[in-house]
Amino acid sequence: MIPTLRISLLGEFLLVSDDTPVTTIDWPRLHSLLAYLVLHHTISQSRAHLAFLLWPDSTDAQAHTNLRNLVHRLRHSLPDADHFLYADKQTLRWRSDAPWTLDVADFERAIAQATQAEQAGREPEMRKALEAAVELYRGDLLPGNYDEWILPERERLRQAFLGSLERLILRLEQERDYQAAISYAQRLLRYDPLHEATYRYLMRLYAANGERAAALRAYHTCATILERELAVEPGAATREIYERLLQKDAPSVPLTTPSTVLVAEVPLVGRQHEWAQLQAAWQSAAAGATHLVVLSGEAGIGKTRLAEELLARLGRQGITIASTRCYTAEGELAYAPVASWLRAPGIRTTLGTLADVWLTEVARFVPDILAERPDLPHPGPLVEGWQRQRLFEALARAILGARQPLLLLLDDLQWCDRETLKWLHYLLRFDPQARLLIVGTVRPEELTLDHPLAPLLATLRSSRQVTEIMLGPLNAVDTASLASQVAKRGLALDVVTDLYQETEGNPLFIVETVRMGVGESKGPERRSVADPHSSRMPPTVQAVIAARLEQLSPQARNVVSLAATIGRAFTFSVLARASNDDEDALVLGLDELWQRRIVREQAAGVSDAYDFSHDKLREVAYAALSSARRRLLHRRVFEALHATAAPAAQLAQHALAAGLLEPAFHFSVAAGDEARRLFARGRARKHYIDALEILSHLPTATQNRSQHMDTILKKVSMSISAEAPERNLAQLNEAEALVKALSDTEESTDKERQLSLARIHYWMGRMHYYHNDRREALNYFRRVLAEAQEVGDEELIATSSSVIGRVLVHQGYFGQARQFLVQAISA
């Protein structure tokens, strides 16, 4: 019996025969021919028509030759080809009576069933059919193929999908299943981010579901995208919903500016040469040459703005894009940028195609996978080098899984963790022909001499896989253009001249100065704030930003202080947990910050978070807080993040800043353990050192000697090659003294103390062994073996026996070595 052939053309080409993927049809032109025949299976296709369709620019003879070769290849690649494909000298036809299924046909059948159910008034049946149709649409029709015949068919199916989504959203809204409707509306926006009606659906649904802040965020996203892409404002119907949301139970104190006034988004001005370099790098990468572009320059010079312009343009063309940034504090989180990329919609949706061995590794960073796949093995700790190699390969396969051109943005490389940079180097070598461009931004003035970015760039220069673009200040003409566009009006020549002199062409300084009020009318007379006689022109960008923050309303200043304390992207839910203000004040304050471009929403579909428009805004807002105020806010943020199960490194940072030493110690150790499980040894060592430093400031009565000893051992295990042996041995001696000081009253038995001493002596032996003092190492390991045998610890018996055996082999005592190596195996 012929197995059923399951054909998938939506999202990614896939053939499955008898539950086995068919991988031999791996050429785009083969995909195109098979797809055309299957989609038109009711009609025989003439060879002349197919030849012209697939090779319109070739001669008739050449096109027919190409078709013969292609059909020959298809018949030899497709299992049981003659049962599915009819061919004679004149025509080709896909057999309708063969056992096969097609996802496109299933999709259209589900839509037809939904329409019939709607006409018959069977709403539950209609919902079920629409949900089935939406589930079947895994992506556009053969997205990597650009044959002319595909384009109108792809658009027809795409519009049918979008229409089905919209019908389903309205159906769910009528049934008051708001959460499900919100999920589908978010999906609709990912496919059509310029569809303003969808933003209205989202605002209405969020409001009905009691999520007022999320409803406002939907408007923020709508206004920003429409302004950036179409240079228009949201329509009257959308603004009406927005105004109602703001007015709901609003306090009597008005905002400092009308709620409908939105500060202009920063345009891209100048940079023609740099833009051409960036485009050339993309064209090369898209053709199949993996590449890294590094945009460098001082803070505020426009690196991120230039990169985001490329991101926006390619996103409009349907290219898969993902962006993330590093933070000064987030350097404590290993692989944080990679985890952010993996959650981007264009990458997250392809993770399910990974083999389980790779998906298990990826689940370390996307825990939702384990909820979706409860049968998937849980990832274990990474303790050996080969395990990190497997992790690196899994992450590379996950990022490149879409098999389409891909653009990744990594902002603020100077704060990137060492592990991510090592993996980036691996990714760029994993598949040199992958259609991948990574764009990074960096502030050279903040790079230390030992920063891991330096050796990465040196290596990539030798392989010609990196393009480095240095951005300088704008000239006087571009300064005037940028200032006028931000102000949305022309500026007087003397204002522009003074502005250029004061800002020296730094775009951030220009933008912030204009937003503070350059050239604004003062009663009957217009006066420039850049005038040397005016006290309103601060000499530094920090002063300009501080002055602009002072213009905020009290409620907005409260929000900006709390957001700056968080230190990274933040969500409304974290703000609400950490704030003493009510929801109305928070909503209005956050909305004001968005209107003034102090904060901006992050990419739709990635999270519901906001972030500062520039890190300098965060720095200045945080610097304005008193020490007492900072401690109070860090305590609130710590409590809020603790309730949301935030990473241990973040909790440790905020606990320490709040003066909460015991939680800071606990979460520093936990952060070290997390980094250790990811084989981020340097990061783990740093966390353990922090924990020991915190412990030294705790009152003696609260110190737990056992925890102290454990932390020393963890730190030493990560420091063998990173510190002088004298330093590690001194700490191990300290740990030995701690164990000997333990008593039974501290819930430590003799056996537990003996085992702890054995572990300490083991690491003392390791220190001597690593530094080539084999004789002293051998003495320690013999001691460890005796201690381990006394307490019956099989793992320590095996480990110490193995090391003793290796030392004896090195010394030439093969007979003695064999005894210990056999003992290690048998243990």
N, C-alpha and C positions, 0 to 999 in steps of 0.2 A: 504494500500500500504506500502511495506517495505521501510523504509528510506535508503538512500544511506550511506554506511559505507566508510568513508575516512580514509585510512591507511597511516601513515607516519613512515618510518623506517630510514630516513636520518636525522642525527643529534640527535633527541630525539624521542623515541617511543611515538606515539600519535594516538589514535583512536577517531574519531568524528562520532557520529550517529545522524542525523537530527539536526546538529549544536550544539549538546551536547557532550562534552568530555566524553569518557568512561573511568572511573577511576578504575573499578573493576579488570582490567587485569594489576596488579601491581607487578608481580613477573618476574624476568629476564628469568627464564626457560620457562614461558608462552610466553614471548616475542619471545624467540628463536623458539619455536614450531610453533607459528602462522606465524612468518616471513618465516620459511622454507616452510611451506605449501603454503603461498601466492606467494613466489618467484618461486615455482615449481608447480603452479596450473594447468598446462597442463597435469600433470602425476599423477596418483594415487600412493600414497606412502605406502609401506607395513609397518605394525606395527613393524615387526622385524627390518627393516632398521632404522626406526625412534628411536626405543629403543636403538639400538647400537650407533646411531649417537649422542644421547643426554646423554647416560650413558655408555661410552665405557669401563669404568673401573669396571662396576658392572657385576654380573652374569646375564645370560639371564633371569632367572626367576625374579630377582629383577628389572632389567631394564624394563621388560614387566609390572610388577606391578606399577612401577613409571609412565610409560606411561599411563596406564589406569586411574590412579589418576589424571594425568595432563590433559587428555582429558576430564574427568568428570568436572574438575575445569573450563576448557575453555568453555565447553558447558553451564555451569551455570553462567559464568561471561560475556559472549558475548551476546549482544542483538540479538534476532532472530537467534540464533546460527544454528538451523537446516536448515535455508535458505542459510547459507554460508558454513557450514561444513558438508560433507558427511562422514559417518563412518559406517563400518561394522566390522565383527570379524577379517578380515584380513588386511583391508586397511583404509587409511584416505585420503581425497582429499578436497581441497578448490574449491568451485563451481565457475566455470568461468562465468556462466550465471547469477550469483547473482548481485545485484546493489552495486558495490564497486569500489573504485579507489585506486591506489597505487602510491606514489610519485616516487618510483624507476622506475616503468614502464613509467611514464610521463617524467622522466629525460632521459631515454634511447630513448624514442620516439622523443624527441626534438633533440637529437644528430643525430639520423638518418635523421630527416628532414633537419638539417643543412648540412649534407653530400650530400643529394640529391640536395639541392639548389646550393651547391658549384659546383657539377658536371654539373649542368644545366646552370651555369653562372649567377644565380640570387643572387647577392651579398647582397642586402637589406634583402631578405628573409633569407639568411644564417645568417646574423648578428642577426636578430630577434630571430631565432631558438636557436642560441648559447647563447644569453642573457637569453632566457627562461630556457635553460638547467642549466646555472650557477645559476640562481635564485632559481631553484628547489633544488639544492644541498645545504641543510642547515647544513650539517656535514656528517661525516663518517657513514657508516651503523652500527646501534646499537652500538655506541662507548663504552658503558659500558658492553658489552657482549663479552666473550672470548671463546665461544664454537669453536671447531676446524673448523667446516664447514663454519663459518662466515668469518674467516680470509682471505681466498683467494677471496671470493666474495667481501668483504670490500675493498681489495686492487685493485681488478679489477674496481670497481666503482670509487674509488679514482683516479686511473690513467686516467679513462675516463673523469673525472671532470677536472683534471689538463691539459689534452690534449685539452679539450674544451676551457679552459681559455686561453691557449697559442694561439689557433687558433683565438679566439676573439680579443686578444691583437693585433695580426698581422693585422687582418681585420680593426680594428679601426685605427691603424697606417696608413694603406693605405688610409683610408678615412680622415686622418688628424684630427681625433677627439682625440687629444692627452690627454685631461683631463680625458675622459672616459677610455682610454687605460691605463693611469697611475693608476687609481683606481683599475682596474682589475689586473694589474701587482702587485700592493701592496697586493691584496688578494691572488694571486698565491704565493707570498713569505711567507705569513702567513702559508700556508699549506706546502710549501717546501722551507725552508730558505736556503738550500744548493744548490739550482738550479742556477748555475752561469749565465746561459743564461738570466734568468729573470732580474738579476741585469743589464745586458747589455741593455735589453729592457728599463728598467727604466731610465738608464743614457741617452740613445738615445731619449726617449720620453721627459724627462725633458729638455734636451738641445733644442729639437725642439720646446718646449713650452716656451722657453725663461727663464727657471729656472735653471741657471747654478749651483748655490749653492746646490740645491736639487740633481742635477745630481752627483756632487762630493760627497754628503752625501751618495748616493746610493753605490758609490764605497767604501767609508769608511766602511759602514756596511758590504759589501761583503768581503773586506779584513779581517776585524776583525773576522767575523763568520768562514770563511774558515780557518784562522789560528788557531782559538780556537778549532774548531770541527775536522778539518782534518789535521792540521799542514801543510797546503800548501798555496801558494800564488795564487792570481787570475791568470787566463791564459793570454796568450799574447793578445788575442782579447779584453779582458776586460781592460788590462793595456793600450792598444793602444787608446781606447776611453778616458780613464782617462788622458793620456798624452795630447791628443788633447784639452781636456777641460782646462787643466792647461795652455797650450800654447796660448790659444785664447786671443789675445790682451794683452799678458802678458807684464809687464814693463821690462825694460832692466836690472834692478837690479836683480841678481840671488838669489835664496834661499841659506841659509847658508849650506844646505845639499842637495844632489840630491833628486828630488821629488819622486823617486821610493824607497828610503831607509825608511823602516818603523821600528821604535823602537819596540823591542820585547815586546809582551804582558806578563804580570806578570803570571808565572806559580804558581800552588799550590804546595808548598813544605812542607814536614813534616805534622804535624797535624793529624797523624794517629788515635790517641786516640779520638780527638775531632770529626774527621770525622765519626768514628764508632758511637759515641753518636748521632750525627746528623742523620745518616742513621737509627739508631734504633728508634729515635723519629718519623721519617717519616713512617717507617713500622707500628708503632703503630697507628699513625694518619690515615694512609691509610686503616687500618683494621676497623676503625670506632671509634676513640677516639680523639676528638678534643683536640689540644695541642698547647702550646706556648713554643718555644725555645728562650732563650735570650743568645746571644753571647756577652760577655763583655770583655773589655780590653782597654788599652790606645790607643790614636790616632795612626793609622798606624800599628797596631799589626796584622792586617789581618782578622778582623771580616767579613767585607764585601766580601772579596775574598773567604773565606770559604763558606759563604752563597750563593754566586753566583755560586760556583761549584755545589752545590746541585740543584740550580735553572736550570742550564744548562743541567745537567744530566736528570732531570725529564722532562724538556721541550723536549729533544730528544725522550723521551718515549711517548710523546703525552699527558702528564699530563698538566692540566690547571695551569698556573703560572702567577703571577703578582707581580711586584716589584715597590716600591716607596721609597722616602727618605724624611726626614724632614730637614729643614734648620733653621739656627739661626733666621733669619728674618721671616720664614714661621710659627714660633710659633704664629704669629699674625693671621693666617688664620685657622678658625675652620674647622675641618673635611677635611683639604686639602689632607692628605694621602688617606682617604676613597674615595674622588673624583677621585684621580689618579687611584686607583684600579678599580673603576667602568668603567673607560675608557679603561682598558686593553682589547685586542681583545677577549680573552677567556671568559670574563665576560660581556663585552658590548653586544655581540651578543645574550645573553640569556635574556637581560632585557625585551625584547618584550613579553616574556611569563608571566610576572607579571600581576596580577590583577590591574585594574586602580587605586584602592585605594592606592596600594603600589607604583605603577609607578609614581603617582603624587608626592609622597615624594622624590623619587629618582631623579626626574627632577630638584630638587633644585641644584643638583651637576652635572647633565648631561643635560644642557639646550637644546641640540640637540633633545632630546626626544619630547619636545613641538613642534618643527618644524616638526618632523615626525608624530606626533599625535596632530594635531590642535584641535581635539575634546576633548582632555584630560583636565580636570580641572586644573587650575594653582594653585600651592601651595601657601597657605597663611602664614602669620607670625606664629611663635610658641610662644605662650605667657603663656601656661599652661603646667604643668608637664605631664599630660596625652598625650599631643600632642607630646612631645619628645619621650615618650614611643612608639607611633606609628611610628615616624621617625626611631627609633632604630630598630624596627621590620622590617620596609621596607628595610632598608639597609642590615640587616642580610639576609632577603629573596633574595635580589638582589645578594649578594655575593655568597650565597649557591645555587643559582638557577640552576646551571649546573648539580647538582646531581652527580657529579663525584669528584674523589680525587682532592684536591686543595691545592696549596702551595702559600702562600703570604709572601713577604719579606718587612719589614719596617726597613729601615736603619736610624741610629742616633735617637734612641728613646729619648735620653736626650733632644732633641728639639721638641718632639711631643707635640701637644696641649692637654689640659686637656680633652676636649670633645671627641677627638678621642680615648684616653685611656679609658674613661668611656664606649664608645661604644664597644671597643675591649673586655672589661670585659663582656658586655652583649652578644656579639657574641659567646664567649667561653662557655656561659651558655645556649644560645638559643637552640642549638641542640647538646648535649654532644656526640651523636653518629655520628655527621657529619664527613666526611672524610676530615678533614681540619688541616693543620699545618701552624702556623704563626711563622716565624723566625724574630726576632728583634735583632738589634745590639745596643750597648750602651757603652758610655764612662763613667765609674763610677766616675771618677774624676770631671765630669761636672754636677753631680746630686746634687741638693740642698736638704736640710733637708726636705723641704715641697713639694718635687717633687711628682706629682700624680702617678708616676710609682711605688713608694715604697709600698703604700697600695694595689695596684693591684697585685704585686708579692706576697705579704704576703697572700692575699686571695687565689691565685692560688696554693701556696705551700700547704696550708691546704687541698685543693681538689686534689692535685697531678696532676695538669694540666700544670705544667711548669717544664722545664728542663733548668738549668742555667749552662752555659759552660764558664769558664774563660780561656782566651787565654793569654799565657805568651810569652816571646821572644823566637826566634829560638835558637837552640844550634849552636855550631861552625860548625858542619858538614852540617846542613841544611842551615846555612848562606852561606857557600861556594857553595852549590848546587844551591841556589837561585841566587847568584851573577853570577855564570858561565852561567846559563840558560838565564838570562837577557842580559848578554854580548855576548851570542852566541859563547863562546869560553872558554877554560880553563884559569884560573887565577893563577898567581904565588903564592906559599905558603905564602910569606911575605906579599903580597897584601891582601890575604884572612885573614891572622892573624890580620893585622892592621885594616882591614875593620870590623872585628868582635869586636875588642876592641873599635873602634870609634862608631859603631852603636848599640852595646850591643844587637844585634840580633833583632832589630826592622825592620820588613820587608819593611815598607815604606822608612825608612832611607837607608836601603841596596839598594833598587831599585833606589832611586833618586841619590844616590852617584855613582852607576854604570853608570846610564844614563848620569851623569855629565862627566864621562870619566875616571873611575878607570882603571889603567894599560894601557892606550892608548899609542901607540908608539909616541915618541918624536924624530923625525928624525931617526938617526941610532940606537938610544938607547931607549929601553922601560923603562919608569919610572912610579912608582906608585904615584898616587895623594894622597895616604894614608900615604906616607912616612913622618915622622915627620919633615924632612928638607924641605918638599915641602909646600908652602903656599896655595896650592889648596885644602887642606883638612879642611873644616870648622868644628868647634866643635859641631854644632847643626844642626838638620834637617832643621830648617828655613834657616840657612845660605847655606846649600846644595841646597835647592829649589831655593833660591834667585840667587845663582850662575848659576843654570841651566836656569832660566828665562832670565838671562843676555846673554845667548848664542843665544837667539832668534833674528831673523831679526827685523828691526824697525817696519815693517808692522805687524808682529806677536805680538810684544810687545804692539802695539796699540790695537789689538784685545783682548789680554789677560787682559789688564787693563780695557777695557770696559766690558768684560765678568765678571770679578771679581766684578765690581761695581754693575752689575745686581743682584748678590748675590744668584742666584739659577740657575736652568737649563735655557738655553736661546735658542732662535731660530735665524736663519740667518735674518729673516725679522726684528726682534727687533734690532739686531746689525746694520743692514743697516739703519734703521730709526734713530738710536742714533749716528751713526758715521759720521764724515766729509769725510772719505775716500771713494773712488769710489768702485764700486762692484768688480773690478778686484783685488784691494789691499785687500779687505775684504776676498774674496774667497781664495786667495793665503795665507793670514795670517792664516785663519781658517784651511786650509789644513796643514800648517806647524805645528800648534798646535796639530792637530790630529796625524800627522806622529810622533811627539815626545812624544805622549801619555800624553800631558798636558791636553787635553780634549778628551772625547770619545762620540760617539753618543749614545743616549738613545735607549731603546728597540724598534726595528722596529715595526711599526704598532700602537705604543702608541702616538707618536708625531714626529715632525721633529726636535726635540731639541737636543742640545749637553749639556754636563755638564763636570765639572772638574773631572779628574780621581780620585782625592781625595780632600776632603774639605781643607786640609792643603795647597794645591797648590793655592786655591782661597784666603785663608787667607794671604799667603805671598805676592801674587800679589797685593792684595788690600793694605796691609801695606806699600808697596813700593811707593804708590802714595802720593804726597804732599796734604795738606789740600785744597789748591786752585784747584788742579787738580781733587780731589774727588768731590768738589762742582760742578765743571763744568760737570763732567761725570754724576753725579746724576741728574743734570738738564736735560741733553740729554736723559738719560734713562727714567726719568719721562715723558718727552714729547713723547717719543716713546711708552711707555706703555699706556699712556693716549689715544693715537690714536688707540690702540688695545683693549680698554675697559678692562684693567686688573683689578683684584680685588682692591677694595678701600684701603685695608690695605697696599698693595704694593705701591700704588700711594702715600699714606700718608708717608710711610717710605722714599721714594726717594725725595719727595717734601721737607720734613724736612731736610734731609741731604744736599739738594741743597740750603737751606736757603730760600725757597719759603714758607713763613709762612702762608699766606692766603690759598693757595691750601692745605697745610699740615693740617690746621684746618678743612677745608671743608671735606677732604677725611678721616680724623680721625673720624669725626662724622659719615660719611657714613659707615666707617668700623664698628663702634659701632652698627649702625642700622642693618647692615648685620648680625653681630654676634647675635644681639638681636632676629632677625627673626628666627635664628637657635636654640634659647634657650641656647646659649653659654653666660651665664650671666657674668661669670668672664672675659671672653675675651671682651665682650661689655663694661664692666666697665673700663677695662684698656684703651680702645680706647677713651672713653669719658674723662677719666683723662688726657690722652695725649692731647686731644683737648683743654681742659681748660688750661693746662700748656702752650700750644702754644699761646692761646688767650691772656695770660698774658704778652706775649712779643710783641704783635702787638701794633702799635701806637694807642693811645686812639681814634684818629679821625676815624680810620677805624673799630673800634669795633662796632658791632651791638648788642645793649643791648638785643633785642629780641632773637637773636641767642644764646647769652650768657646764658640767662635765660633758654631757651629750653634745652641747653646742660647740665646745672646744674640739671634740672629735670630728664633728661635721666640717668645721672650718679647716682643720688640719688636712682632712681627706681631700679638700678642694685646693690645698695650698702647697702640695709637695714640690711642684716645679715653679711655683710663683713666689716663694719666700725663701730666705736663707734658712738652712736646717737648724741653726741655733735658735731662731725665733720660734719655729714649730716645736722643737724639743723643749724649750722653756715652757711653752703652753701645755705640752703633754705632762711635764713635771707638775705643773699647777693642777692639772686634772687628776693626776695620781694623788696629790695631797688632798684634793677635795673628796675623793673616794675613801681614803683612809680616815678622813674626819667624819664620815657618815656613821650614824649609829642606828641601832634597831628602832629607836623612837622615831626615826624619819622614814619609817616604812621601807627599810632596806635590809634584806636578809644577808647572812654571810655569803650565800651562794650568789646573790645578785652582785655583791661587792667584788667577789672573786672574778665573776664574769666581766665586770666593768674594768678591773685591773688588767685582765687578759686582753681586752680590746685596746686599752691604752698601750700596753706593751707591744701589741701587734703593730700599731702605728709608729711606735718608736723604732721597731725593727724595719718597717717600710722606709722611714726617713733615712736610716743608715744604708739600707739596700739601694735606695735611689741615688744616694750620693757616693756609691761605690765603696762603702766601708763594709765589705761582705762579712768579715770576721765578727764584727760587733752585731751586725744584722742577724747572723746565724745564732749568736748567743740569745738574742731577744726572741727569735722564733722558736728556739728549743724551749725557752721559758714559757712562751705562749702555749705551745703544744701541751706541756705538762699541766698548765692551768686549765686549758680547755678540756683535757681528759678528766681532770678532777671534778669539773662541774658538768661534764657530759654534753658539751656544745658541739654537735657534729659539724656544723658549718665552719666553725673556727678550727676544729681539728683538721678538716680537709684543706682549708686555706693555708694554715701554717705548715702542714705536711708538704703541700705542693711547693711552697716557697723554699723550705729546707731542701727538698729534693733538687730544685733548680740551682740553688747555691752550691750544693755538693757536686752537681754535674759540672758547673763552671769551674770548680776547684779540682776536678778530675777524679773524684771519689764515686765512680759509677756504681759500684756494688752497694754502697751505703745509700746512694741516691735512689736506687731502685726500690729499696725497702720503704722509703718515705713516699715515693710517688704511688706505689701500690696502695699504701695506707690512705693516701688522699683520694684515690679512686674508690676504694671500698667504703670510705666514710660517706 
